[in-house]
Amino acid sequence: MTTNTAPVKWAQRKDSLYVTIPLADVKDHSIDVNPSKLTFTGSSGGQLYNVELEFVSIFLFGAFTVVCTTILSNCCLLNLTIVQRD
């Protein structure tokens, strides 16, 4: 099975990063968050998707320590909120 790059939308505030992965009915997903990157894999519509976001290149306020991650999932997308500590 071919792996596709998952679409990603993101926004940031000084103390947090918001990530949206707009895939419908995601199954068998795996999300790993650490101080340097976020990795997502999952399937939707019979297709396999993955994406890796390196925080060093997108986080404008410098390096951070992950305090907590909230993951909300519904039929149309995954929402992640990553809170940082300076």
VONULO-88555 format. One record per atom (N, C-alpha, C, O): z, x, y; chain. Coordinates in steps of 0.02 Angstrom, whole numbers, always signed. Atoms other than C-alpha are relative to their C-alpha. Layout:
<recs>
REC       pz       px       py   lodren
REC        Z        X        Y        A
...
</recs>
This chain:
<recs>
REC       pz       px       py   lodren
REC       +0      +42      -59        A
REC       +0       +0       +0        A
REC       +0      +45      +62        A
REC      +38      +93      +66        A
REC       +5      -36      -63        A
REC      -47      +64     +173        A
REC      +60      -16      +45        A
REC      +81      -74      +49        A
REC      -56      +10      -46        A
REC      +95      +89     +297        A
REC      -27       -4      +71        A
REC      -66      +39      +92        A
REC      +20      +10      -69        A
REC      +68      +24     +474        A
REC      +56      +20      +47        A
REC     +115      +20      +28        A
REC      -50      -14      -51        A
REC     +157      +76     +633        A
REC      +24      -66      +29        A
REC      -16     -107      +52        A
REC      -28      +62      -27        A
REC     +274      -63     +687        A
REC       -5       -1      +76        A
REC       +5      +50     +108        A
REC       +0       +5      -74        A
REC     +252     -127     +865        A
REC      +71       +3      +25        A
REC     +117      -24       -6        A
REC      -68       -8      -28        A
REC     +401      -85     +976        A
REC       -3      -12      +75        A
REC      -47      +13     +110        A
REC      -12       +7      -72        A
REC     +459     -141    +1147        A
REC      +70      +26      +12        A
REC     +115      +14      -28        A
REC      -67      -25      -13        A
REC     +607      -55    +1228        A
REC      +14       -1      +75        A
REC      -32       +2     +116        A
REC      -24       -3      -69        A
REC     +708      -56    +1387        A
REC      +66      +37       -1        A
REC      +99      +42      -53        A
REC      -62      -37       +0        A
REC     +856      +44    +1443        A
REC      +39      -11      +64        A
REC      +11      -24     +118        A
REC      -48       +0      -56        A
REC    +1007      +38    +1555        A
REC      +37      +66       -6        A
REC      +27     +104      -53        A
REC      -35      -64       +1        A
REC    +1122     +182    +1597        A
REC      +42       +9      -63        A
REC      +50      +65      -87        A
REC      -45       -7      +57        A
REC    +1237     +143    +1450        A
REC      -27      -30      -65        A
REC      +10      -33     -114        A
REC      +25      +31      +61        A
REC    +1123      +59    +1323        A
REC      -77       +1       -4        A
REC     -111      +10      +46        A
REC      +71       +2      +14        A
REC     +951      +49    +1245        A
REC      -13      -64      -39        A
REC      +23      -80      -86        A
REC      +19      +62      +33        A
REC     +868     -115    +1193        A
REC      -67       +9      -33        A
REC     -116      +28       +0        A
REC      +62       -9      +38        A
REC     +735     -112    +1058        A
REC      -18      -66      -33        A
REC      +25      -98      -64        A
REC      +26      +60      +33        A
REC     +629     -259     +999        A
REC      -58      +19      -44        A
REC     -104      +54      -22        A
REC      +55      -11      +47        A
REC     +518     -251     +845        A
REC      -27      -70      -16        A
REC       +2     -106      -57        A
REC      +25      +68       +8        A
REC     +410     -409     +853        A
REC      -42      -10      -64        A
REC     -104      -13      -61        A
REC      +33      +14      +64        A
REC     +368     -437     +669        A
REC      +30      -64      -29        A
REC      +91      -73      -27        A
REC      -23      +64      +27        A
REC     +379     -608     +586        A
REC      +26       +9      -71        A
REC       -3      +46     -111        A
REC      -27       +3      +68        A
REC     +487     -637     +431        A
REC       +6      +69      -33        A
REC      -21      +79      -88        A
REC       -8      -67      +27        A
REC     +536     -455     +403        A
REC      +43       -2      -63        A
REC      +96      -33      -64        A
REC      -36       -3      +64        A
REC     +591     -421     +224        A
REC      +13      +73      -18        A
REC      -23     +118       +3        A
REC      -17      -67      +25        A
REC     +674     -271     +143        A
REC       +0      +52      +55        A
REC      -26     +107      +47        A
REC       +0      -48      -55        A
REC     +705     -188     +310        A
REC      +58      +49       -6        A
REC     +111      +35      -33        A
REC      -49      -53       -3        A
REC     +800      -28     +334        A
REC       -1      +28      +71        A
REC      -54      +46      +97        A
REC       -6      -26      -68        A
REC     +863      +30     +504        A
REC      +54      +54       +1        A
REC     +110      +41      -20        A
REC      -47      -55       -5        A
REC     +946     +198     +533        A
REC       +2      +23      +73        A
REC      -49      +39     +102        A
REC       -9      -21      -69        A
REC    +1017     +243     +704        A
REC      +48      +59       +1        A
REC     +103      +55      -27        A
REC      -44      -56      -10        A
REC    +1088     +413     +746        A
REC      -11      +26      +71        A
REC      -56       +1     +105        A
REC       +6      -22      -70        A
REC    +1108     +510     +910        A
REC      -69      +26      +21        A
REC      -84      +28      +80        A
REC      +65      -27      -19        A
REC     +933     +583     +902        A
REC      -59      -46      -12        A
REC     -112      -37      +19        A
REC      +57      +43      +13        A
REC     +824     +443     +833        A
REC      +19      -65      -33        A
REC      +74      -73      -60        A
REC       -4      +63      +35        A
REC     +800     +267     +767        A
REC      -59       -2      -49        A
REC     -115      +12      -30        A
REC      +52       +6      +50        A
REC     +703     +241     +606        A
REC       +1      -71      -29        A
REC      +54      -96      -49        A
REC       +7      +67      +27        A
REC     +639      +71     +548        A
REC      -54       -1      -54        A
REC     -108      +28      -44        A
REC      +51      +15      +50        A
REC     +547      +22     +388        A
REC      +12      -72      -22        A
REC      +70      -95      -25        A
REC       -5      +69      +24        A
REC     +511     -154     +326        A
REC      -68      -29      -15        A
REC     -119       +2       +1        A
REC      +63      +32      +15        A
REC     +379     -273     +267        A
REC       -4      -68      +34        A
REC      +46     -102      +43        A
REC      +12      +64      -34        A
REC     +302     -424     +354        A
REC      -72      -21      -17        A
REC     -119      +18      -10        A
REC      +66      +25      +16        A
REC     +157     -531     +297        A
REC      -36      +40      -53        A
REC      -97      +45      -52        A
REC      +30      -39      +54        A
REC     +129     -424     +143        A
REC      -20      +71      +21        A
REC      -50     +107      -19        A
REC      +15      -67      -25        A
REC     +109     -267     +250        A
REC      +64      +41       +8        A
REC     +116      +13      +25        A
REC      -57      -45       -9        A
REC     +226     -117     +255        A
REC       -4      +32      +69        A
REC      -57      +55      +90        A
REC       -3      -28      -68        A
REC     +282      -57     +428        A
REC      +55      +52       +5        A
REC     +106      +47      -29        A
REC      -53      -47      -16        A
REC     +379      +91     +492        A
REC       -9      +25      +71        A
REC      -64      +22      +99        A
REC       +3      -30      -67        A
REC     +420     +172     +658        A
REC      +61      +46       +7        A
REC     +114      +33      -20        A
REC      -55      -47      -15        A
REC     +526     +319     +717        A
REC       -1      +14      +74        A
REC      -51      +37     +101        A
REC       -7      -13      -72        A
REC     +588     +331     +897        A
REC      +47      +58       +9        A
REC     +105      +56      -12        A
REC      -43      -57      -16        A
REC     +654     +498     +954        A
REC      +31      -12      +69        A
REC       -6      -17     +118        A
REC      -33      +16      -62        A
REC     +784     +465    +1089        A
REC       -7      +54      +53        A
REC       -6      +39     +113        A
REC       +6      -55      -48        A
REC     +764     +636    +1170        A
REC      -61      -11      +45        A
REC      -58       +5     +104        A
REC      +60       +9      -40        A
REC     +589     +589    +1227        A
REC       -3      -65      +39        A
REC      -42      -71      +87        A
REC       +4      +63      -37        A
REC     +624     +410    +1285        A
REC      +62      -16      +41        A
REC      +59      -56      +87        A
REC      -62      +18      -35        A
REC     +805     +407    +1345        A
REC       +5      +40      +64        A
REC      +16     +101      +63        A
REC       +4      -34      -65        A
REC     +797     +448    +1530        A
REC      +66      +27      +25        A
REC      +67      +69      +71        A
REC      -65      -21      -26        A
REC     +984     +473    +1553        A
REC      +32      +54      -42        A
REC      +92      +64      -38        A
REC      -26      -57      +37        A
REC    +1003     +620    +1434        A
REC      +26      -18      -69        A
REC      +20      -75      -92        A
REC      -26       +9      +68        A
REC    +1083     +643    +1264        A
REC      +60      -47       +0        A
REC      +92      -56      +52        A
REC      -54      +48       +4        A
REC    +1211     +518    +1204        A
REC      +29       -3      -70        A
REC       +1      +23     -118        A
REC      -33      +13      +64        A
REC    +1329     +469    +1066        A
REC       -2      -75      -12        A
REC      +17     -114      +31        A
REC       +4      +71      +16        A
REC    +1299     +303     +979        A
REC      +71      -27      -10        A
REC     +109       -2      -52        A
REC      -65      +32       +7        A
REC    +1453     +192    +1000        A
REC       -6      -59      -48        A
REC      +34      -65      -95        A
REC      +10      +56      +46        A
REC    +1387      +35     +916        A
REC      -73      -23       +4        A
REC     -107      -11      +54        A
REC      +68      +28       +4        A
REC    +1224      -47     +864        A
REC       +5      -72      -22        A
REC      +39      -87      -72        A
REC       +3      +70      +19        A
REC    +1194     -233     +859        A
REC      -71      -17      -20        A
REC     -118       -2      +16        A
REC      +66      +19      +25        A
REC    +1050     -300     +756        A
REC       -2      -75       -9        A
REC      +36     -104      -48        A
REC      +10      +72       +6        A
REC     +992     -479     +776        A
REC      -70      -12      -29        A
REC     -118      +19       -6        A
REC      +64      +13      +32        A
REC     +853     -546     +666        A
REC      -13      -75       -3        A
REC      +32     -114      -19        A
REC      +19      +70       +9        A
REC     +760     -711     +670        A
REC      -70       -1      -32        A
REC      -93      +51      -56        A
REC      +64       +6      +35        A
REC     +594     -775     +603        A
REC      -56      +40      +32        A
REC     -107      +52       +1        A
REC      +55      -31      -37        A
REC     +491     -684     +734        A
REC      +10      +72      +21        A
REC      -38     +107      +36        A
REC      -11      -68      -25        A
REC     +575     -519     +781        A
REC      +68      +26      -19        A
REC     +113      -11      -40        A
REC      -65      -33       +6        A
REC     +716     -394     +765        A
REC      +19      +26      +69        A
REC      -21      +58     +103        A
REC      -27      -25      -63        A
REC     +823     -356     +918        A
REC      +56      +48      -15        A
REC     +102      +32      -52        A
REC      -54      -49       +8        A
REC     +930     -199     +924        A
REC      +27      +18      +68        A
REC      -11      +30     +115        A
REC      -33      -23      -60        A
REC    +1056     -155    +1058        A
REC      +41      +61      -20        A
REC      +85      +56      -62        A
REC      -34      -63      +16        A
REC    +1116      +25    +1053        A
REC      +41      +20      +61        A
REC      +13      +36     +113        A
REC      -44      -17      -55        A
REC    +1267      +63    +1162        A
REC      +18      +73       -5        A
REC      +33      +98      -59        A
REC      -14      -72       +0        A
REC    +1297     +241    +1214        A
REC      +65      +17      +36        A
REC      +90      -22      +76        A
REC      -58      -28      -36        A
REC    +1444     +345    +1272        A
REC      -22      +67      +27        A
REC      -52     +107      -10        A
REC      +20      -65      -31        A
REC    +1416     +490    +1393        A
REC      +36      +57      -33        A
REC      +26     +115      -14        A
</recs>
